[in-house]
C-alpha cells in the first residue's frame, strides 16, 4: 500500500478485522530520508549522518474530508545544524526515540530541500498532512 | 481509485510552512521552496 509501512498495514487490518492485540504508539518521530522510502525501508538518514536526528512529531485528531480522512502535524519539527545535502523524503515512526521503532507512514517531499552546512530545516505546525483514502 | 486498489496513504505538504533557516552575514533568513526569503524576526520579549 502506498505510503503505509508493512507493520502499519498489519496493525490497521488487525485493529479493524479481528481481535489480535494492536499496540498504539504513545509518541511519534519524524525522520528525513535522502532517498525514496518504501513500505519496507525507511531509507532514513542514520543518526549522526548529515547531522540529522529524528525529531518528535505530534498530530491533531483526524478529520474526514470528502472521500478521505486526514491528520495534520500540530508541532514545529526542526532539524538543526544539518550538513550540506538534499533531503527528499519524510518518515513517521511509532517512537520519539532517535533510532529504532517501527515505520508507520512515509512519503516524498513535493520539493526536495537542499541545505548548506549549518542550515536548519523546519516543518512548521500544519505543514504535514497524512491522508488515508 | 478503483474498488480493488486497497487503502492508500498520502503525505501532502503546505510548502509555505516548510523552510530552511540559514544564517547569512549574521542574519537568520527563512528560505522557502520557491527561493523566497523572509528575515527571521526575534521572538517578542515575554512580559514579566
Backbone of each chain as nested JSON, in Angstrom:
{
  "chains": [
    {"id": "A", "residues": [
      {"number": 1, "name": "UNK", "atoms": {"N": [0.849, -1.203, 0.0], "CA": [0.0, 0.0, 0.0], "C": [0.872, 1.236, 0.0]}},
      {"number": 2, "name": "UNK", "atoms": {"N": [0.467, 2.04, -0.826], "CA": [1.319, 3.222, -0.997], "C": [1.444, 4.02, 0.294]}},
      {"number": 3, "name": "UNK", "atoms": {"N": [2.641, 4.264, 0.645], "CA": [2.98, 5.172, 1.751], "C": [2.592, 4.662, 3.133]}},
      {"number": 4, "name": "UNK", "atoms": {"N": [2.241, 3.381, 3.242], "CA": [1.955, 2.777, 4.54], "C": [2.94, 1.628, 4.739]}},
      {"number": 5, "name": "UNK", "atoms": {"N": [3.697, 1.677, 5.832], "CA": [4.683, 0.629, 6.086], "C": [3.987, -0.694, 6.374]}},
      {"number": 6, "name": "UNK", "atoms": {"N": [4.685, -1.788, 6.115], "CA": [4.055, -3.108, 6.261], "C": [3.574, -3.357, 7.689]}},
      {"number": 7, "name": "UNK", "atoms": {"N": [4.342, -2.912, 8.686], "CA": [3.906, -3.09, 10.076], "C": [2.616, -2.346, 10.356]}},
      {"number": 8, "name": "UNK", "atoms": {"N": [2.488, -1.162, 9.784], "CA": [1.278, -0.367, 9.967], "C": [0.108, -1.002, 9.226]}},
      {"number": 9, "name": "UNK", "atoms": {"N": [0.37, -1.585, 8.069], "CA": [-0.69, -2.295, 7.341], "C": [-1.26, -3.409, 8.21]}},
      {"number": 10, "name": "UNK", "atoms": {"N": [-0.369, -4.152, 8.853], "CA": [-0.8, -5.252, 9.723], "C": [-1.636, -4.72, 10.877]}},
      {"number": 11, "name": "UNK", "atoms": {"N": [-1.154, -3.63, 11.49], "CA": [-1.887, -3.065, 12.634], "C": [-3.265, -2.575, 12.214]}},
      {"number": 12, "name": "UNK", "atoms": {"N": [-3.35, -1.941, 11.069], "CA": [-4.646, -1.448, 10.596], "C": [-5.631, -2.6, 10.394]}},
      {"number": 13, "name": "UNK", "atoms": {"N": [-5.159, -3.645, 9.764], "CA": [-6.045, -4.781, 9.496], "C": [-6.455, -5.477, 10.786]}},
      {"number": 14, "name": "UNK", "atoms": {"N": [-5.493, -5.662, 11.689], "CA": [-5.825, -6.323, 12.956], "C": [-6.778, -5.486, 13.798]}},
      {"number": 15, "name": "UNK", "atoms": {"N": [-6.585, -4.183, 13.781], "CA": [-7.469, -3.305, 14.565], "C": [-8.893, -3.391, 14.04]}},
      {"number": 16, "name": "UNK", "atoms": {"N": [-9.021, -3.478, 12.713], "CA": [-10.347, -3.396, 12.103], "C": [-11.062, -4.735, 12.006]}},
      {"number": 17, "name": "UNK", "atoms": {"N": [-10.311, -5.823, 11.824], "CA": [-10.96, -7.044, 11.362], "C": [-10.838, -8.243, 12.292]}},
      {"number": 18, "name": "UNK", "atoms": {"N": [-10.127, -8.139, 13.385], "CA": [-10.054, -9.264, 14.314], "C": [-9.697, -8.754, 15.704]}},
      {"number": 19, "name": "UNK", "atoms": {"N": [-9.455, -9.663, 16.613], "CA": [-9.184, -9.26, 17.993], "C": [-7.697, -9.319, 18.354]}},
      {"number": 20, "name": "UNK", "atoms": {"N": [-6.842, -9.495, 17.366], "CA": [-5.403, -9.517, 17.652], "C": [-4.995, -8.195, 18.298]}},
      {"number": 21, "name": "UNK", "atoms": {"N": [-4.116, -8.297, 19.295], "CA": [-3.713, -7.104, 20.025], "C": [-2.95, -6.146, 19.101]}},
      {"number": 22, "name": "UNK", "atoms": {"N": [-3.311, -4.89, 19.19], "CA": [-2.604, -3.837, 18.442], "C": [-2.122, -2.809, 19.456]}},
      {"number": 23, "name": "UNK", "atoms": {"N": [-0.834, -2.574, 19.487], "CA": [-0.278, -1.61, 20.438], "C": [-0.191, -0.243, 19.787]}},
      {"number": 24, "name": "UNK", "atoms": {"N": [-0.888, 0.7, 20.405], "CA": [-0.855, 2.05, 19.851], "C": [0.434, 2.742, 20.249]}},
      {"number": 25, "name": "UNK", "atoms": {"N": [1.019, 3.52, 19.372], "CA": [2.16, 4.348, 19.783], "C": [1.692, 5.432, 20.754]}},
      {"number": 26, "name": "UNK", "atoms": {"N": [2.604, 5.875, 21.593], "CA": [2.286, 6.974, 22.507], "C": [3.126, 8.206, 22.198]}},
      {"number": 27, "name": "UNK", "atoms": {"N": [4.065, 8.055, 21.299], "CA": [4.89, 9.178, 20.859], "C": [5.306, 8.886, 19.421]}},
      {"number": 28, "name": "UNK", "atoms": {"N": [5.647, 9.941, 18.699], "CA": [5.926, 9.787, 17.276], "C": [7.199, 10.537, 16.902]}},
      {"number": 29, "name": "UNK", "atoms": {"N": [7.91, 9.977, 15.964], "CA": [9.135, 10.615, 15.5], "C": [9.05, 10.911, 14.011]}},
      {"number": 30, "name": "UNK", "atoms": {"N": [9.648, 12.017, 13.617], "CA": [9.723, 12.395, 12.208], "C": [11.185, 12.305, 11.782]}},
      {"number": 31, "name": "UNK", "atoms": {"N": [11.439, 11.548, 10.715], "CA": [12.795, 11.408, 10.202], "C": [12.888, 11.904, 8.768]}},
      {"number": 32, "name": "UNK", "atoms": {"N": [14.098, 12.181, 8.355], "CA": [14.351, 12.611, 6.981], "C": [15.017, 11.485, 6.211]}},
      {"number": 33, "name": "UNK", "atoms": {"N": [14.773, 11.433, 4.924], "CA": [15.481, 10.452, 4.099], "C": [16.133, 11.149, 2.919]}},
      {"number": 34, "name": "UNK", "atoms": {"N": [17.243, 10.603, 2.504], "CA": [17.932, 11.131, 1.33], "C": [17.377, 10.507, 0.057]}},
      {"number": 35, "name": "UNK", "atoms": {"N": [16.926, 9.255, 0.171], "CA": [16.395, 8.569, -0.998], "C": [14.885, 8.506, -0.947]}},
      {"number": 36, "name": "UNK", "atoms": {"N": [14.341, 7.438, -1.516], "CA": [12.886, 7.256, -1.551], "C": [12.49, 6.155, -0.583]}},
      {"number": 37, "name": "UNK", "atoms": {"N": [11.804, 6.489, 0.506], "CA": [11.357, 5.446, 1.427], "C": [10.315, 4.541, 0.777]}},
      {"number": 38, "name": "UNK", "atoms": {"N": [10.247, 3.309, 1.251], "CA": [9.261, 2.357, 0.742], "C": [8.559, 1.712, 1.935]}},
      {"number": 39, "name": "UNK", "atoms": {"N": [7.6, 0.827, 1.645], "CA": [6.843, 0.181, 2.719], "C": [7.721, -0.726, 3.573]}},
      {"number": 40, "name": "UNK", "atoms": {"N": [8.889, -1.098, 3.079], "CA": [9.77, -1.973, 3.837], "C": [11.102, -1.321, 4.188]}},
      {"number": 41, "name": "UNK", "atoms": {"N": [11.331, -0.107, 3.762], "CA": [12.59, 0.572, 4.067], "C": [12.364, 2.062, 4.222]}},
      {"number": 42, "name": "UNK", "atoms": {"N": [12.709, 2.57, 5.426], "CA": [12.51, 3.991, 5.668], "C": [13.497, 4.836, 4.884]}},
      {"number": 43, "name": "UNK", "atoms": {"N": [14.603, 4.223, 4.464], "CA": [15.65, 4.987, 3.776], "C": [16.068, 6.176, 4.626]}},
      {"number": 44, "name": "UNK", "atoms": {"N": [15.955, 5.988, 5.934], "CA": [16.213, 7.096, 6.857], "C": [17.7, 7.386, 6.932]}},
      {"number": 45, "name": "UNK", "atoms": {"N": [18.006, 8.648, 7.123], "CA": [19.392, 9.032, 7.322], "C": [19.781, 8.598, 8.731]}},
      {"number": 46, "name": "UNK", "atoms": {"N": [20.843, 7.816, 8.873], "CA": [21.217, 7.346, 10.207], "C": [21.531, 8.501, 11.142]}},
      {"number": 47, "name": "UNK", "atoms": {"N": [21.304, 8.271, 12.399], "CA": [21.604, 9.295, 13.411], "C": [23.068, 9.694, 13.28]}},
      {"number": 48, "name": "UNK", "atoms": {"N": [23.309, 10.979, 13.246], "CA": [24.68, 11.475, 13.166], "C": [25.14, 11.727, 11.745]}},
      {"number": 49, "name": "UNK", "atoms": {"N": [24.523, 11.057, 10.766], "CA": [24.89, 11.302, 9.384], "C": [24.164, 12.555, 8.916]}},
      {"number": 50, "name": "UNK", "atoms": {"N": [24.862, 13.411, 8.237], "CA": [24.311, 14.706, 7.807], "C": [23.775, 15.507, 8.988]}},
      {"number": 51, "name": "UNK", "atoms": {"N": [24.205, 15.132, 10.182], "CA": [23.764, 15.788, 11.413], "C": [22.266, 15.636, 11.651]}},
      {"number": 52, "name": "UNK", "atoms": {"N": [21.628, 14.693, 10.994], "CA": [20.184, 14.538, 11.144], "C": [19.876, 13.721, 12.402]}},
      {"number": 53, "name": "UNK", "atoms": {"N": [18.987, 14.233, 13.222], "CA": [18.464, 13.484, 14.349], "C": [16.946, 13.487, 14.24]}},
      {"number": 54, "name": "UNK", "atoms": {"N": [16.36, 12.316, 14.333], "CA": [14.901, 12.202, 14.27], "C": [14.269, 13.109, 15.33]}},
      {"number": 55, "name": "UNK", "atoms": {"N": [13.193, 13.767, 14.951], "CA": [12.55, 14.728, 15.852], "C": [11.152, 14.254, 16.254]}},
      {"number": 56, "name": "UNK", "atoms": {"N": [10.695, 14.744, 17.392], "CA": [9.367, 14.374, 17.874], "C": [8.284, 15.065, 17.049]}},
      {"number": 57, "name": "UNK", "atoms": {"N": [7.27, 14.309, 16.716], "CA": [6.134, 14.878, 15.998], "C": [4.847, 14.626, 16.758]}},
      {"number": 58, "name": "UNK", "atoms": {"N": [3.873, 15.481, 16.562], "CA": [2.552, 15.235, 17.135], "C": [1.509, 15.613, 16.084]}},
      {"number": 59, "name": "UNK", "atoms": {"N": [0.356, 14.994, 16.207], "CA": [-0.678, 15.175, 15.193], "C": [-2.023, 15.463, 15.843]}},
      {"number": 60, "name": "UNK", "atoms": {"N": [-2.773, 16.335, 15.199], "CA": [-4.114, 16.657, 15.654], "C": [-5.046, 15.492, 15.312]}},
      {"number": 61, "name": "UNK", "atoms": {"N": [-6.214, 15.412, 15.986], "CA": [-7.173, 14.353, 15.661], "C": [-7.559, 14.382, 14.183]}},
      {"number": 62, "name": "UNK", "atoms": {"N": [-7.899, 13.199, 13.669], "CA": [-8.234, 13.074, 12.251], "C": [-9.524, 13.827, 11.92]}},
      {"number": 63, "name": "UNK", "atoms": {"N": [-9.554, 14.299, 10.7], "CA": [-10.728, 14.989, 10.175], "C": [-11.139, 14.316, 8.874]}},
      {"number": 64, "name": "UNK", "atoms": {"N": [-12.424, 14.056, 8.707], "CA": [-12.903, 13.492, 7.446], "C": [-13.095, 14.621, 6.444]}},
      {"number": 65, "name": "UNK", "atoms": {"N": [-12.474, 14.48, 5.298], "CA": [-12.566, 15.488, 4.248], "C": [-12.927, 14.773, 2.959]}},
      {"number": 66, "name": "UNK", "atoms": {"N": [-14.082, 15.085, 2.409], "CA": [-14.547, 14.45, 1.174], "C": [-14.42, 12.928, 1.315]}},
      {"number": 67, "name": "UNK", "atoms": {"N": [-13.64, 12.28, 0.459], "CA": [-13.565, 10.814, 0.487], "C": [-12.337, 10.314, 1.233]}},
      {"number": 68, "name": "UNK", "atoms": {"N": [-11.69, 11.146, 2.027], "CA": [-10.517, 10.698, 2.776], "C": [-10.575, 11.24, 4.191]}},
      {"number": 69, "name": "UNK", "atoms": {"N": [-9.677, 10.745, 5.026], "CA": [-9.517, 11.273, 6.373], "C": [-8.088, 11.769, 6.494]}},
      {"number": 70, "name": "UNK", "atoms": {"N": [-7.902, 12.849, 7.239], "CA": [-6.578, 13.45, 7.294], "C": [-6.175, 13.749, 8.73]}},
      {"number": 71, "name": "UNK", "atoms": {"N": [-4.869, 13.7, 8.959], "CA": [-4.253, 14.144, 10.217], "C": [-3.124, 15.106, 9.856]}},
      {"number": 72, "name": "UNK", "atoms": {"N": [-3.036, 16.194, 10.589], "CA": [-2.018, 17.207, 10.295], "C": [-1.139, 17.424, 11.523]}},
      {"number": 73, "name": "UNK", "atoms": {"N": [0.154, 17.646, 11.279], "CA": [1.061, 17.815, 12.423], "C": [0.718, 19.079, 13.203]}},
      {"number": 74, "name": "UNK", "atoms": {"N": [0.881, 18.994, 14.509], "CA": [0.474, 20.091, 15.383], "C": [1.65, 20.69, 16.148]}},
      {"number": 75, "name": "UNK", "atoms": {"N": [2.854, 20.344, 15.746], "CA": [4.026, 20.96, 16.388], "C": [5.034, 21.348, 15.317]}},
      {"number": 76, "name": "UNK", "atoms": {"N": [5.919, 22.265, 15.689], "CA": [7.017, 22.608, 14.781], "C": [8.098, 21.545, 14.91]}},
      {"number": 77, "name": "UNK", "atoms": {"N": [8.498, 20.993, 13.785], "CA": [9.549, 19.976, 13.754], "C": [10.789, 20.64, 13.146]}},
      {"number": 78, "name": "UNK", "atoms": {"N": [11.857, 20.731, 13.92], "CA": [13.056, 21.442, 13.458], "C": [14.265, 20.52, 13.465]}},
      {"number": 79, "name": "UNK", "atoms": {"N": [14.874, 20.373, 12.309], "CA": [16.132, 19.634, 12.19], "C": [17.239, 20.689, 12.124]}},
      {"number": 80, "name": "UNK", "atoms": {"N": [18.026, 20.761, 13.192], "CA": [19.0, 21.853, 13.314], "C": [20.387, 21.424, 12.854]}},
      {"number": 81, "name": "UNK", "atoms": {"N": [21.165, 22.433, 12.474], "CA": [22.591, 22.256, 12.192], "C": [22.861, 21.085, 11.254]}},
      {"number": 82, "name": "UNK", "atoms": {"N": [22.146, 21.064, 10.135], "CA": [22.309, 19.976, 9.164], "C": [23.613, 20.138, 8.391]}},
      {"number": 83, "name": "UNK", "atoms": {"N": [24.057, 19.05, 7.827], "CA": [25.156, 19.111, 6.87], "C": [24.586, 19.496, 5.508]}},
      {"number": 84, "name": "UNK", "atoms": {"N": [25.479, 19.775, 4.573], "CA": [25.023, 20.046, 3.218], "C": [24.423, 18.772, 2.63]}},
      {"number": 85, "name": "UNK", "atoms": {"N": [23.281, 18.891, 1.969], "CA": [22.654, 17.709, 1.388], "C": [21.317, 18.058, 0.773]}},
      {"number": 86, "name": "UNK", "atoms": {"N": [20.734, 17.058, 0.122], "CA": [19.41, 17.224, -0.458], "C": [18.486, 16.207, 0.192]}},
      {"number": 87, "name": "UNK", "atoms": {"N": [17.473, 16.697, 0.871], "CA": [16.577, 15.832, 1.633], "C": [15.267, 15.681, 0.872]}},
      {"number": 88, "name": "UNK", "atoms": {"N": [14.92, 14.448, 0.58], "CA": [13.804, 14.23, -0.346], "C": [12.602, 13.538, 0.265]}},
      {"number": 89, "name": "UNK", "atoms": {"N": [12.795, 12.844, 1.405], "CA": [11.685, 12.067, 1.939], "C": [11.461, 12.283, 3.422]}},
      {"number": 90, "name": "UNK", "atoms": {"N": [10.252, 11.953, 3.862], "CA": [9.888, 12.034, 5.272], "C": [9.385, 10.677, 5.743]}},
      {"number": 91, "name": "UNK", "atoms": {"N": [9.739, 10.335, 6.979], "CA": [9.27, 9.102, 7.6], "C": [8.602, 9.447, 8.923]}},
      {"number": 92, "name": "UNK", "atoms": {"N": [7.532, 8.74, 9.235], "CA": [6.866, 8.905, 10.53], "C": [6.985, 7.585, 11.277]}},
      {"number": 93, "name": "UNK", "atoms": {"N": [7.557, 7.64, 12.472], "CA": [7.823, 6.448, 13.265], "C": [6.921, 6.397, 14.499]}},
      {"number": 94, "name": "UNK", "atoms": {"N": [6.845, 5.193, 15.078], "CA": [5.987, 4.986, 16.241], "C": [6.729, 5.201, 17.559]}},
      {"number": 95, "name": "UNK", "atoms": {"N": [7.793, 5.967, 17.523], "CA": [8.545, 6.284, 18.728], "C": [9.209, 7.637, 18.553]}},
      {"number": 96, "name": "UNK", "atoms": {"N": [9.399, 8.318, 19.682], "CA": [10.12, 9.585, 19.634], "C": [11.613, 9.371, 19.82]}},
      {"number": 97, "name": "UNK", "atoms": {"N": [12.017, 8.114, 20.036], "CA": [13.443, 7.823, 20.179], "C": [14.162, 8.193, 18.881]}},
      {"number": 98, "name": "UNK", "atoms": {"N": [15.445, 8.48, 18.989], "CA": [16.179, 8.944, 17.82], "C": [16.528, 7.818, 16.853]}},
      {"number": 99, "name": "UNK", "atoms": {"N": [16.286, 6.568, 17.272], "CA": [16.536, 5.433, 16.377], "C": [15.588, 4.303, 16.767]}},
      {"number": 100, "name": "UNK", "atoms": {"N": [15.467, 3.321, 15.883], "CA": [14.637, 2.163, 16.178], "C": [13.161, 2.461, 16.006]}},
      {"number": 101, "name": "UNK", "atoms": {"N": [12.332, 1.599, 16.589], "CA": [10.897, 1.749, 16.432], "C": [10.434, 1.231, 15.081]}},
      {"number": 102, "name": "UNK", "atoms": {"N": [9.173, 1.441, 14.804], "CA": [8.606, 0.96, 13.549], "C": [8.162, 2.12, 12.672]}},
      {"number": 103, "name": "UNK", "atoms": {"N": [8.338, 1.933, 11.389], "CA": [7.884, 2.936, 10.422], "C": [6.372, 2.827, 10.265]}},
      {"number": 104, "name": "UNK", "atoms": {"N": [5.684, 3.964, 10.285], "CA": [4.231, 3.976, 10.11], "C": [3.863, 4.436, 8.69]}},
      {"number": 105, "name": "UNK", "atoms": {"N": [4.192, 5.665, 8.41], "CA": [3.886, 6.262, 7.107], "C": [5.151, 6.899, 6.544]}},
      {"number": 106, "name": "UNK", "atoms": {"N": [5.171, 7.078, 5.25], "CA": [6.335, 7.671, 4.611], "C": [5.905, 8.367, 3.326]}},
      {"number": 107, "name": "UNK", "atoms": {"N": [6.746, 9.252, 2.836], "CA": [6.438, 9.912, 1.575], "C": [7.584, 10.783, 1.12]}},
      {"number": 108, "name": "UNK", "atoms": {"N": [7.453, 11.272, -0.083], "CA": [8.452, 12.176, -0.644], "C": [7.981, 13.614, -0.493]}},
      {"number": 109, "name": "UNK", "atoms": {"N": [8.912, 14.501, -0.205], "CA": [8.596, 15.92, -0.201], "C": [8.211, 16.338, -1.625]}},
      {"number": 110, "name": "UNK", "atoms": {"N": [7.298, 17.253, -1.731], "CA": [6.943, 17.764, -3.054], "C": [8.166, 18.409, -3.692]}},
      {"number": 111, "name": "UNK", "atoms": {"N": [8.895, 19.154, -2.877], "CA": [10.123, 19.797, -3.343], "C": [11.256, 19.383, -2.411]}},
      {"number": 112, "name": "UNK", "atoms": {"N": [12.227, 18.596, -2.884], "CA": [13.371, 18.276, -2.021], "C": [14.04, 19.564, -1.563]}},
      {"number": 113, "name": "UNK", "atoms": {"N": [14.557, 19.535, -0.348], "CA": [15.222, 20.724, 0.192], "C": [16.726, 20.503, 0.222]}},
      {"number": 114, "name": "UNK", "atoms": {"N": [17.457, 21.462, -0.339], "CA": [18.915, 21.377, -0.391], "C": [19.493, 22.321, 0.649]}},
      {"number": 115, "name": "UNK", "atoms": {"N": [20.276, 21.763, 1.536], "CA": [20.82, 22.553, 2.637], "C": [22.309, 22.794, 2.45]}},
      {"number": 116, "name": "UNK", "atoms": {"N": [22.78, 23.849, 3.105], "CA": [24.203, 24.081, 3.291], "C": [24.531, 23.694, 4.727]}},
      {"number": 117, "name": "UNK", "atoms": {"N": [25.801, 23.46, 4.991], "CA": [26.202, 23.098, 6.353], "C": [25.748, 24.176, 7.325]}},
      {"number": 118, "name": "UNK", "atoms": {"N": [25.137, 23.736, 8.418], "CA": [24.684, 24.668, 9.448], "C": [23.234, 25.082, 9.317]}},
      {"number": 119, "name": "UNK", "atoms": {"N": [22.608, 24.78, 8.185], "CA": [21.197, 25.135, 7.999], "C": [20.294, 24.331, 8.938]}},
      {"number": 120, "name": "UNK", "atoms": {"N": [19.113, 24.866, 9.178], "CA": [18.053, 24.117, 9.859], "C": [16.911, 23.92, 8.859]}},
      {"number": 121, "name": "UNK", "atoms": {"N": [16.227, 22.801, 8.961], "CA": [15.033, 22.557, 8.148], "C": [13.841, 22.495, 9.097]}},
      {"number": 122, "name": "UNK", "atoms": {"N": [12.861, 23.347, 8.831], "CA": [11.698, 23.443, 9.705], "C": [10.455, 22.948, 8.971]}},
      {"number": 123, "name": "UNK", "atoms": {"N": [9.74, 22.031, 9.62], "CA": [8.416, 21.618, 9.153], "C": [7.456, 22.164, 10.199]}},
      {"number": 124, "name": "UNK", "atoms": {"N": [6.886, 23.312, 9.891], "CA": [6.091, 24.016, 10.892], "C": [4.761, 23.304, 11.134]}},
      {"number": 125, "name": "UNK", "atoms": {"N": [4.146, 23.655, 12.251], "CA": [2.828, 23.104, 12.57], "C": [1.87, 23.341, 11.406]}},
      {"number": 126, "name": "UNK", "atoms": {"N": [1.173, 22.303, 11.005], "CA": [0.21, 22.422, 9.913], "C": [0.797, 22.179, 8.535]}},
      {"number": 127, "name": "UNK", "atoms": {"N": [2.115, 21.886, 8.479], "CA": [2.759, 21.727, 7.169], "C": [2.594, 20.329, 6.598]}},
      {"number": 128, "name": "UNK", "atoms": {"N": [2.445, 19.337, 7.467], "CA": [2.456, 17.938, 7.026], "C": [1.087, 17.297, 7.272]}},
      {"number": 129, "name": "UNK", "atoms": {"N": [0.478, 16.815, 6.225], "CA": [-0.823, 16.16, 6.342], "C": [-0.715, 14.723, 5.844]}},
      {"number": 130, "name": "UNK", "atoms": {"N": [-1.213, 13.805, 6.659], "CA": [-1.29, 12.406, 6.265], "C": [-2.749, 12.097, 5.959]}},
      {"number": 131, "name": "UNK", "atoms": {"N": [-3.004, 11.624, 4.759], "CA": [-4.371, 11.291, 4.347], "C": [-4.477, 9.79, 4.134]}},
      {"number": 132, "name": "UNK", "atoms": {"N": [-5.603, 9.248, 4.498], "CA": [-5.881, 7.833, 4.267], "C": [-7.156, 7.771, 3.452]}},
      {"number": 133, "name": "UNK", "atoms": {"N": [-7.091, 7.078, 2.321], "CA": [-8.285, 7.032, 1.461], "C": [-8.351, 5.714, 0.728]}}
    ]},
    {"id": "B", "residues": [
      {"number": 1, "name": "UNK", "atoms": {"N": [-9.947, 6.166, -7.347], "CA": [-9.306, 4.877, -7.014], "C": [-10.288, 3.737, -7.29]}},
      {"number": 2, "name": "UNK", "atoms": {"N": [-9.847, 2.705, -7.976], "CA": [-10.709, 1.55, -8.245], "C": [-10.988, 0.811, -6.935]}},
      {"number": 3, "name": "UNK", "atoms": {"N": [-12.095, 0.074, -6.913], "CA": [-12.525, -0.586, -5.689], "C": [-11.467, -1.537, -5.124]}},
      {"number": 4, "name": "UNK", "atoms": {"N": [-10.694, -2.166, -5.996], "CA": [-9.775, -3.197, -5.518], "C": [-8.337, -2.71, -5.362]}},
      {"number": 5, "name": "UNK", "atoms": {"N": [-8.133, -1.415, -5.329], "CA": [-6.774, -0.92, -5.192], "C": [-6.294, -0.877, -3.746]}},
      {"number": 6, "name": "UNK", "atoms": {"N": [-7.209, -1.068, -2.812], "CA": [-6.808, -1.101, -1.418], "C": [-6.626, 0.281, -0.829]}},
      {"number": 7, "name": "UNK", "atoms": {"N": [-6.225, 0.289, 0.43], "CA": [-6.02, 1.569, 1.107], "C": [-4.75, 2.228, 0.602]}},
      {"number": 8, "name": "UNK", "atoms": {"N": [-4.789, 3.528, 0.642], "CA": [-3.58, 4.282, 0.335], "C": [-3.452, 5.414, 1.336]}},
      {"number": 9, "name": "UNK", "atoms": {"N": [-2.226, 5.729, 1.662], "CA": [-1.964, 6.935, 2.444], "C": [-1.228, 7.901, 1.537]}},
      {"number": 10, "name": "UNK", "atoms": {"N": [-1.335, 9.134, 1.867], "CA": [-0.613, 10.142, 1.101], "C": [-0.093, 11.188, 2.072]}},
      {"number": 11, "name": "UNK", "atoms": {"N": [1.151, 11.559, 1.92], "CA": [1.693, 12.674, 2.681], "C": [1.65, 13.899, 1.775]}},
      {"number": 12, "name": "UNK", "atoms": {"N": [1.009, 14.939, 2.26], "CA": [0.965, 16.167, 1.483], "C": [1.465, 17.315, 2.354]}},
      {"number": 13, "name": "UNK", "atoms": {"N": [1.801, 18.42, 1.708], "CA": [2.543, 19.453, 2.41], "C": [2.002, 20.838, 2.097]}},
      {"number": 14, "name": "UNK", "atoms": {"N": [2.042, 21.681, 3.087], "CA": [1.843, 23.108, 2.868], "C": [3.235, 23.695, 2.704]}},
      {"number": 15, "name": "UNK", "atoms": {"N": [3.622, 23.908, 1.455], "CA": [5.011, 24.293, 1.177], "C": [5.405, 25.6, 1.86]}},
      {"number": 16, "name": "UNK", "atoms": {"N": [4.412, 26.43, 2.135], "CA": [4.737, 27.716, 2.767], "C": [5.156, 27.539, 4.223]}},
      {"number": 17, "name": "UNK", "atoms": {"N": [4.969, 26.323, 4.752], "CA": [5.309, 26.062, 6.154], "C": [6.52, 25.148, 6.294]}},
      {"number": 18, "name": "UNK", "atoms": {"N": [7.181, 24.884, 5.183], "CA": [8.421, 24.103, 5.234], "C": [9.535, 24.99, 4.689]}},
      {"number": 19, "name": "UNK", "atoms": {"N": [10.521, 25.242, 5.51], "CA": [11.551, 26.18, 5.071], "C": [12.881, 25.851, 5.737]}},
      {"number": 20, "name": "UNK", "atoms": {"N": [13.923, 26.38, 5.097], "CA": [15.277, 26.27, 5.639], "C": [15.578, 27.56, 6.39]}},
      {"number": 21, "name": "UNK", "atoms": {"N": [16.236, 27.454, 7.526], "CA": [16.746, 28.65, 8.202], "C": [18.25, 28.689, 7.976]}},
      {"number": 22, "name": "UNK", "atoms": {"N": [18.695, 29.792, 7.397], "CA": [20.124, 29.917, 7.054], "C": [20.638, 31.264, 7.569]}},
      {"number": 23, "name": "UNK", "atoms": {"N": [21.805, 31.226, 8.175], "CA": [22.46, 32.463, 8.612], "C": [23.246, 33.032, 7.437]}},
      {"number": 24, "name": "UNK", "atoms": {"N": [22.944, 34.268, 7.088], "CA": [23.67, 34.945, 6.013], "C": [24.164, 36.272, 6.568]}},
      {"number": 25, "name": "UNK", "atoms": {"N": [25.466, 36.421, 6.634], "CA": [26.076, 37.648, 7.181], "C": [25.498, 37.982, 8.558]}},
      {"number": 26, "name": "UNK", "atoms": {"N": [25.352, 36.972, 9.373], "CA": [24.902, 37.189, 10.746], "C": [23.405, 37.365, 10.901]}},
      {"number": 27, "name": "UNK", "atoms": {"N": [22.675, 37.272, 9.812], "CA": [21.224, 37.435, 9.874], "C": [20.562, 36.105, 9.517]}},
      {"number": 28, "name": "UNK", "atoms": {"N": [19.565, 35.704, 10.298], "CA": [18.851, 34.454, 10.033], "C": [17.716, 34.703, 9.05]}},
      {"number": 29, "name": "UNK", "atoms": {"N": [17.672, 33.883, 8.003], "CA": [16.629, 34.003, 6.984], "C": [15.879, 32.682, 6.855]}},
      {"number": 30, "name": "UNK", "atoms": {"N": [14.587, 32.794, 6.617], "CA": [13.805, 31.634, 6.193], "C": [13.89, 31.579, 4.67]}},
      {"number": 31, "name": "UNK", "atoms": {"N": [14.227, 30.402, 4.137], "CA": [14.303, 30.241, 2.69], "C": [13.27, 29.199, 2.271]}},
      {"number": 32, "name": "UNK", "atoms": {"N": [12.343, 29.613, 1.446], "CA": [11.235, 28.739, 1.056], "C": [11.55, 27.993, -0.244]}},
      {"number": 33, "name": "UNK", "atoms": {"N": [10.684, 27.045, -0.584], "CA": [10.947, 26.172, -1.728], "C": [11.059, 26.929, -3.042]}},
      {"number": 34, "name": "UNK", "atoms": {"N": [10.396, 28.091, -3.128], "CA": [10.422, 28.871, -4.372], "C": [11.531, 29.916, -4.368]}},
      {"number": 35, "name": "UNK", "atoms": {"N": [12.414, 29.845, -3.378], "CA": [13.54, 30.773, -3.317], "C": [13.239, 32.049, -2.542]}},
      {"number": 36, "name": "UNK", "atoms": {"N": [11.972, 32.227, -2.179], "CA": [11.607, 33.427, -1.432], "C": [12.308, 33.436, -0.072]}},
      {"number": 37, "name": "UNK", "atoms": {"N": [12.738, 34.613, 0.359], "CA": [13.402, 34.744, 1.66], "C": [12.601, 35.659, 2.569]}},
      {"number": 38, "name": "UNK", "atoms": {"N": [12.671, 35.335, 3.826], "CA": [11.973, 36.146, 4.818], "C": [12.846, 36.19, 6.062]}},
      {"number": 39, "name": "UNK", "atoms": {"N": [13.132, 37.403, 6.543], "CA": [14.002, 37.529, 7.711], "C": [13.314, 36.93, 8.931]}},
      {"number": 40, "name": "UNK", "atoms": {"N": [14.078, 36.191, 9.723], "CA": [13.514, 35.628, 10.954], "C": [13.449, 36.72, 11.991]}},
      {"number": 41, "name": "UNK", "atoms": {"N": [12.248, 37.048, 12.387], "CA": [12.072, 38.098, 13.395], "C": [12.286, 37.518, 14.78]}},
      {"number": 42, "name": "UNK", "atoms": {"N": [12.975, 38.261, 15.645], "CA": [13.165, 37.747, 17.014], "C": [11.832, 37.638, 17.734]}},
      {"number": 43, "name": "UNK", "atoms": {"N": [11.755, 36.636, 18.616], "CA": [10.549, 36.455, 19.419], "C": [10.336, 37.694, 20.291]}},
      {"number": 44, "name": "UNK", "atoms": {"N": [9.112, 38.19, 20.39], "CA": [8.882, 39.329, 21.299], "C": [9.167, 38.918, 22.736]}},
      {"number": 45, "name": "UNK", "atoms": {"N": [9.736, 39.875, 23.485], "CA": [10.063, 39.59, 24.891], "C": [8.784, 39.321, 25.661]}},
      {"number": 46, "name": "UNK", "atoms": {"N": [8.834, 38.299, 26.523], "CA": [7.659, 37.976, 27.325], "C": [7.542, 38.962, 28.49]}},
      {"number": 47, "name": "UNK", "atoms": {"N": [6.305, 39.336, 28.79], "CA": [6.096, 40.217, 29.92], "C": [6.338, 39.471, 31.212]}},
      {"number": 48, "name": "UNK", "atoms": {"N": [6.964, 40.168, 32.134], "CA": [7.25, 39.545, 33.432], "C": [6.016, 39.548, 34.308]}}
    ]}
  ]
}
